[in-house]
Amino acid sequence: MGKVEFIVMMALLMALNALAIDIMLPGLQEIGASLGVENENHRQYVVSAYLVGFGIAQLFYGPLSDRFGRRLPMLIGLIIYIISALAIVAVPSFGLMLALRFIQGVGSAATRVITVSIVRDVYGGRRMAEAMSLIMMVFMVVPVIAPGIGQTVMLVGNWHLIFLFIAVAGLIVTTWMYLRLPETLNPADVRPFTFSSVLGGFRIVLTTRIALCYTIASTFIFGALFGFINSAQQIYVGIYGLGVLFPVAFAAVALFMSFASFLNSRLVGRFGMRRLSHASLLGFIGITFLWLLVQLFGPQPMPFMLFLSLFGLAMFQFGWIGSNFNSLAMEPLGHVAGIASSVLGFMSTVGGAAIGAAIGQAFDGTALPMVAGFFSVSIVGLIFVLIGEKGQLFHPHNPRV
């Protein structure tokens, strides 16, 4: 297939994960009321349960895709994703809802691990970073429109229809992938699916300093994003009273990230992943520190447009961090791309989900826990980047990266 079709397909495969999270955010209040959840913070578990399943399952898809190819494990994961979404349509209790969301996350993990492996099969170095940036640009369209779709569905029906929409979207993308995507795994890179082989692959990943440090840095940065997703409905609707305009505010921030990913795809070939991602991380720290000062010493609540402006600027930096950190972590691991993508995805997702859950559960009726969380995780991220780079920022190791 051509490059454009490849980029769009990879983006939509990854976007199924974002769809399963973002489309339901406007319906969290109704889901909680329908299933008897009294504590507002407990509604966030609908997101957290999915992320835990999504993170844990990534450990298995990588080794499976290194042994059996990319197509078969991807199709199995997509089928799990679709069936669990259909089952949630008729779910009778909150406990079963969480179990099915966990299972849906298990299926969706294939779209994260195997998609990155496929891109690494096809591209390397700055070309991979460029491709991942374009994928992220298309991928970010889903967070822009998903809450609006969820809100529209809620206007014509109830929250059950949201999961029916998820299942239909998954079926469409699965059919396209089945018909058009060839196997990308090089036969020379097939690894036996044995305990020693898998353990060896994990050892390679965990003992590669650059890969490990960038993964841990990504984990903390993504923890901030998950913290926002957990708290978004409570902040936008509870604090600022946006009501049905909640998806508009959510989309505005996502647009900042999408635009940043587009710029990254245009600039990374010229400046390299390290220069762009290191500068954006320092920018993220500076903006979130200013945001924290305003939150602590400014008017309460912070004027909405100021809140949205600072948030958008922070997430613009995030758009440059995410794809570059992921590419930097994967760059030295092309020969074990499947297992590498599994370990890196597991660490960043499960760790990020745990950090995000802690931020979300700290919600106290103000935006302070989220803002403080953003600044704190950015400092930790910088520490691990410095460890990985032996204290030297902005310096490319070779002309390709």
Secondary structure by P-SEA (a helix, b strand, c coil): ccaaaaaaaaaaaaaaaaaaccccccaaaaaaaaaccccccccaaaaaaaaaaaaaacccaaaaaaaccccaaaaaaaaaaaaaaaaacccccaaaaaaaaaaaaaaacccaaaaaaaaaacccaaaaaaaaaaaaaaaacccccaaaaaaaaaaaccaaaaaaaaaaaaaaaaaaaaacccccccccccccccaaaaaaaaaaaaaaaaaaaaaaaaaaaaaaaaaaaaacccccccccccccaaaaaaaaaaaaaaaaaaaaaaccccccaaaaaaaaaaaaaaaaaaaaaaaacccccccaaaaaaaaaaaaaaaaacaaaaaaaaacccccaaaaaaaaaaaaaaaaaaaaaaaaaaaccccaaaaaaaaaaaaaaaaaaaaaaacccccccccccc
